[in-house]
Amino acid sequence: MTTMINPQPELPTKSRRAERLFQQAVPPRLVRRTGDTDVFVTNLRVTGYDTFEVSARLPAAHSFYGPVGDHHDSLLLLECVRQAGLLVGHVAYEIPRESKFVTHDKQFQVDPAGLRTAGDLPVDLVMLVTQHDVKRRGRRIASMRTEVEARRDGEKIGAATYRWSCVSGPAYAKLRGEYKDAEPPPFDATPVAPERVGRTDEIDVLLAERPDGDGWELRVSPDHSVIYDHAIDHVPGNAVVEAARQAALLAVESPGALPVAGDLAFSHYLEFDSPCYVSAEVVGSTADGTTGVRVVIEQAGRDAANGVIELLVR
């Protein structure tokens, strides 16, 4: 199917040309996906200088980003934000598809009421995307900061910000060196019981108990069709975020808790050739039922990712 991508810097109007076509699908290649069912953004329009409107559809069911009780998964919204950034980057800023995106940090917050499911029907969103601090290296985009406001039926339901940089294919190969052709190895560590992290299938459990009981070891099956839907030489970011969520759920012992905010930083690639360890510690709670959990993911004696996830414990 095709998508309505309007590259003209016009403000929204009531004309037919400006209608949001939620029923259409963005080509998977524009958001670094291979399967249509994992593409959630549906439309892109330019609304001003470095400002964009991206439509998205939250499916009623999904193999990995399924609902959490009667709410859509907030990490599904975060995946929509990621896809919106890629779509804007490739289409509006003409970043070549062979270039690599490197995320440095991301923050998000959501209103749980805005993520309520609609039975068997999907939920349509509009994301207002603004790019800040756009830096170039020659004619190429080098980095920027993306801010996104998500709206449902005209009401704000969440927001996210992330900083990222972009490197060319040859520069990435040089950066990665001996790791540029790395492949995920088989992993046979016994996972945490799926029901403890809100899952039903072991393949979706990204943590295994450590023998000493001190936190968990990261486990990502190379056969996972959503996490590894294309070749990649390191543990992908969506796996890191999901592992952090699962560690937070284990820390509060509430598998049905919903992430409502997060502040995560990524400082090193997670490689395939040595174990990655995950720890989580409750750092505070509020009267409205929100609990903050600090999560640290380390490898080879150094922090590779860390941050705080706030959970609404229900």
C-alpha positions as CSV (number, residue, x, y, z in Angstrom):
1,M,0.0,0.0,0.0
2,T,1.1,3.6,-0.4
3,T,1.3,6.4,2.1
4,M,0.3,10.1,1.9
5,I,3.6,11.9,2.5
6,N,3.3,15.6,1.9
7,P,6.8,17.2,1.8
8,Q,5.5,20.7,1.3
9,P,5.8,23.1,4.3
10,E,2.1,24.0,4.5
11,L,0.0,24.4,7.6
12,P,-2.9,21.9,8.0
13,T,-6.0,22.9,6.1
14,K,-9.5,21.5,5.7
15,S,-8.8,20.5,2.1
16,R,-9.0,16.9,1.1
17,R,-5.2,17.0,0.4
18,A,-4.6,17.6,4.1
19,E,-6.8,14.8,5.4
20,R,-5.0,12.2,7.6
21,L,-5.2,8.8,5.9
22,F,-5.1,6.5,8.9
23,Q,-6.0,3.5,6.7
24,Q,-2.7,3.6,4.8
25,A,0.6,2.1,5.7
26,V,4.1,3.5,5.6
27,P,6.6,1.2,3.7
28,P,8.5,-0.8,6.4
29,R,11.9,0.1,5.0
30,L,11.3,3.8,6.0
31,V,11.1,2.8,9.7
32,R,13.7,0.0,9.7
33,R,11.2,-2.8,9.7
34,T,10.6,-5.7,7.4
35,G,7.0,-6.7,8.2
36,D,3.9,-4.6,7.7
37,T,2.4,-5.7,11.0
38,D,5.2,-4.0,12.9
39,V,4.7,-0.6,11.2
40,F,2.5,1.7,13.3
41,V,3.0,5.1,11.7
42,T,0.6,5.7,8.8
43,N,1.1,9.2,7.5
44,L,3.5,12.2,7.4
45,R,2.9,15.9,6.7
46,V,5.2,18.8,7.0
47,T,3.5,21.6,9.1
48,G,6.4,24.2,9.3
49,Y,10.1,24.6,9.5
50,D,11.4,21.5,11.3
51,T,7.9,20.6,12.5
52,F,5.8,17.6,11.3
53,E,2.6,15.7,11.9
54,V,2.8,11.9,11.9
55,S,-0.3,9.8,12.3
56,A,-0.1,6.4,14.0
57,R,-2.4,3.5,14.7
58,L,-2.3,1.4,17.8
59,P,-3.5,-2.1,16.9
60,A,-6.0,-3.9,19.1
61,A,-3.6,-6.8,19.3
62,H,0.1,-7.4,18.5
63,S,2.5,-10.3,19.0
64,F,4.9,-8.3,21.1
65,Y,3.4,-4.9,21.9
66,G,0.0,-6.2,23.0
67,P,-2.3,-4.4,25.5
68,V,-1.5,-4.4,29.2
69,G,-4.9,-5.2,30.7
70,D,-7.3,-2.6,29.3
71,H,-4.5,-0.2,28.3
72,H,-2.3,-0.1,25.2
73,D,1.3,-0.8,26.1
74,S,3.1,2.5,26.7
75,L,6.2,1.0,25.0
76,L,4.1,0.7,21.9
77,L,3.7,4.4,22.0
78,L,7.4,4.7,22.4
79,E,7.9,2.5,19.4
80,C,5.6,4.8,17.4
81,V,7.8,7.8,18.5
82,R,10.9,5.9,17.2
83,Q,9.2,5.2,13.9
84,A,8.0,8.8,13.6
85,G,11.6,10.0,14.0
86,L,12.9,7.6,11.4
87,L,10.2,8.5,8.9
88,V,10.9,12.2,9.3
89,G,14.6,11.6,9.0
90,H,14.4,9.6,5.8
91,V,11.7,11.5,4.0
92,A,12.0,15.1,5.2
93,Y,15.8,15.3,5.8
94,E,16.7,12.8,3.1
95,I,18.9,10.7,5.4
96,P,20.1,7.7,3.3
97,R,18.7,4.4,4.3
98,E,22.1,2.9,4.6
99,S,23.0,5.4,7.4
100,K,22.8,4.3,11.0
101,F,20.9,6.1,13.8
102,V,22.5,6.1,17.3
103,T,20.2,7.0,20.2
104,H,21.9,8.7,23.2
105,D,19.0,9.2,25.6
106,K,15.2,9.3,25.7
107,Q,12.5,10.6,28.0
108,F,8.8,9.9,27.9
109,Q,5.6,10.3,29.9
110,V,2.1,9.1,29.2
111,D,-1.4,9.7,30.6
112,P,-2.8,6.2,31.2
113,A,-6.3,7.3,30.5
114,G,-5.2,8.2,26.9
115,L,-4.0,4.6,26.3
116,R,-7.2,2.9,27.1
117,T,-8.1,0.2,24.5
118,A,-11.2,0.4,22.4
119,G,-12.3,-3.3,22.4
120,D,-11.4,-4.9,19.1
121,L,-10.8,-1.6,17.4
122,P,-7.5,0.1,16.8
123,V,-6.8,3.5,18.2
124,D,-5.6,6.4,16.0
125,L,-3.1,9.0,17.2
126,V,-1.5,12.1,15.9
127,M,2.1,12.9,16.8
128,L,3.4,16.4,16.6
129,V,7.1,16.2,15.9
130,T,9.6,19.0,16.3
131,Q,13.3,18.8,15.6
132,H,15.7,20.9,17.6
133,D,19.5,21.5,17.5
134,V,19.8,20.1,14.0
135,K,23.5,19.7,13.2
136,R,25.1,18.8,9.9
137,R,28.4,17.4,8.8
138,G,28.8,18.9,5.4
139,R,25.5,18.2,3.6
140,R,24.7,15.2,5.8
141,I,22.6,15.3,9.0
142,A,24.8,14.6,12.0
143,S,22.5,14.8,15.0
144,M,19.3,16.4,16.4
145,R,16.9,16.3,19.3
146,T,13.4,15.1,18.6
147,E,10.4,16.2,20.6
148,V,7.1,14.5,20.2
149,E,3.6,15.2,21.6
150,A,1.1,12.5,21.1
151,R,-2.6,13.3,20.8
152,R,-5.8,11.2,20.8
153,D,-9.0,12.8,19.7
154,G,-7.3,16.1,19.9
155,E,-6.2,15.7,23.5
156,K,-2.6,15.3,24.6
157,I,-1.9,11.8,26.0
158,G,1.9,11.7,26.1
159,A,5.2,13.2,25.1
160,A,8.7,12.0,24.4
161,T,12.1,13.5,23.7
162,Y,15.3,11.8,22.5
163,R,18.7,12.8,21.3
164,W,20.3,10.9,18.4
165,S,23.0,11.1,15.9
166,C,23.5,9.7,12.4
167,V,26.5,8.2,10.8
168,S,27.1,7.0,7.2
169,G,27.4,3.4,6.3
170,P,31.2,3.5,5.9
171,A,31.7,5.6,9.1
172,Y,29.6,3.1,11.0
173,A,31.6,0.1,9.7
174,K,34.8,1.9,10.9
175,L,33.2,2.7,14.2
176,R,32.1,-0.9,14.8
177,G,35.4,-2.4,13.7
178,E,35.5,-6.1,14.5
179,Y,31.9,-6.1,15.6
180,K,30.4,-4.8,12.3
181,D,29.4,-8.3,11.2
182,A,28.5,-9.7,14.6
183,E,25.5,-12.0,14.8
184,P,23.3,-12.8,17.8
185,P,24.3,-16.2,19.3
186,P,22.0,-18.9,20.5
187,F,20.9,-18.3,24.1
188,D,19.7,-21.1,26.3
189,A,19.6,-19.5,29.7
190,T,16.4,-20.3,31.6
191,P,14.1,-17.3,31.5
192,V,12.3,-15.7,34.4
193,A,8.7,-17.1,34.5
194,P,6.8,-15.2,31.9
195,E,3.9,-14.3,34.2
196,R,6.3,-12.4,36.5
197,V,6.9,-9.9,33.7
198,G,3.5,-9.7,32.2
199,R,4.3,-12.1,29.4
200,T,2.8,-15.4,28.2
201,D,5.6,-16.7,25.9
202,E,9.1,-17.4,27.0
203,I,10.5,-15.9,23.8
204,D,9.3,-12.5,25.0
205,V,11.1,-12.8,28.3
206,L,14.4,-10.9,28.1
207,L,15.8,-11.7,31.6
208,A,17.2,-14.9,33.1
209,E,18.0,-15.4,36.8
210,R,21.6,-15.1,37.8
211,P,23.0,-18.0,39.8
212,D,24.0,-15.7,42.7
213,G,20.5,-14.1,42.8
214,D,22.0,-10.6,42.2
215,G,19.8,-9.2,39.4
216,W,19.4,-10.9,36.0
217,E,21.2,-11.7,32.8
218,L,20.0,-10.3,29.5
219,R,18.7,-13.0,27.2
220,V,17.4,-12.2,23.7
221,S,16.5,-15.0,21.4
222,P,17.9,-14.6,17.9
223,D,14.6,-16.1,16.7
224,H,12.5,-13.2,18.0
225,S,10.7,-11.9,15.0
226,V,10.1,-8.4,16.3
227,I,13.4,-7.6,18.1
228,Y,15.5,-9.2,15.3
229,D,13.4,-8.5,12.3
230,H,16.5,-7.5,10.4
231,A,20.2,-8.0,10.6
232,I,21.9,-6.0,13.4
233,D,25.4,-6.3,14.9
234,H,24.4,-5.5,18.6
235,V,21.5,-5.9,21.0
236,P,18.9,-3.4,19.6
237,G,17.5,-0.5,21.5
238,N,14.0,-1.9,21.7
239,A,15.3,-4.9,23.5
240,V,17.2,-2.7,26.0
241,V,14.1,-0.7,26.8
242,E,12.0,-3.9,27.2
243,A,14.6,-5.5,29.4
244,A,14.6,-2.4,31.6
245,R,10.8,-2.5,31.8
246,Q,10.8,-6.2,32.8
247,A,13.5,-5.6,35.5
248,A,11.3,-2.7,36.9
249,L,8.3,-5.1,37.0
250,L,10.3,-7.6,38.9
251,A,11.5,-5.0,41.3
252,V,7.9,-3.9,42.2
253,E,6.6,-7.5,41.9
254,S,3.6,-6.3,39.8
255,P,3.5,-7.8,36.3
256,G,0.5,-5.7,35.3
257,A,2.1,-2.4,36.2
258,L,2.1,0.2,33.4
259,P,5.1,2.4,32.6
260,V,3.9,6.0,32.7
261,A,7.3,7.8,32.5
262,G,10.9,7.1,31.9
263,D,14.4,8.7,31.6
264,L,16.9,6.4,29.9
265,A,20.5,7.0,28.8
266,F,22.5,4.8,26.4
267,S,26.3,5.1,26.6
268,H,27.7,1.9,24.9
269,Y,26.6,-0.8,22.5
270,L,25.5,-4.1,24.1
271,E,27.7,-6.7,22.3
272,F,26.9,-10.3,21.7
273,D,30.3,-11.7,22.9
274,S,29.9,-11.3,26.7
275,P,27.1,-11.4,29.3
276,C,25.0,-8.3,30.0
277,Y,23.7,-7.9,33.6
278,V,20.6,-6.1,34.6
279,S,19.8,-4.7,38.1
280,A,16.8,-2.8,39.4
281,E,16.1,-0.9,42.6
282,V,12.9,0.9,43.8
283,V,13.8,4.6,44.4
284,G,10.5,6.0,45.5
285,S,6.7,6.0,45.2
286,T,3.8,8.5,45.3
287,A,0.3,8.5,46.7
288,D,-1.2,8.0,43.3
289,G,0.4,4.6,43.0
290,T,3.4,5.5,40.9
291,T,6.7,3.8,41.8
292,G,10.1,4.8,40.4
293,V,12.6,2.1,39.7
294,R,16.3,2.7,38.7
295,V,17.6,0.2,36.2
296,V,21.2,-0.4,35.3
297,I,22.4,-2.6,32.4
298,E,26.1,-3.3,32.4
299,Q,28.6,-5.3,30.3
300,A,32.3,-5.9,30.7
301,G,32.3,-3.9,34.0
302,R,30.8,-0.7,32.7
303,D,27.3,0.7,32.5
304,A,25.9,0.5,29.0
305,A,22.4,1.9,29.8
306,N,20.7,3.2,32.9
307,G,17.8,5.3,34.0
308,V,14.5,5.4,35.9
309,I,11.2,4.0,34.9
310,E,8.0,5.1,36.7
311,L,5.3,2.5,36.9
312,L,1.7,2.8,37.7
313,V,1.1,-0.2,40.0
314,R,-2.4,-1.4,39.7
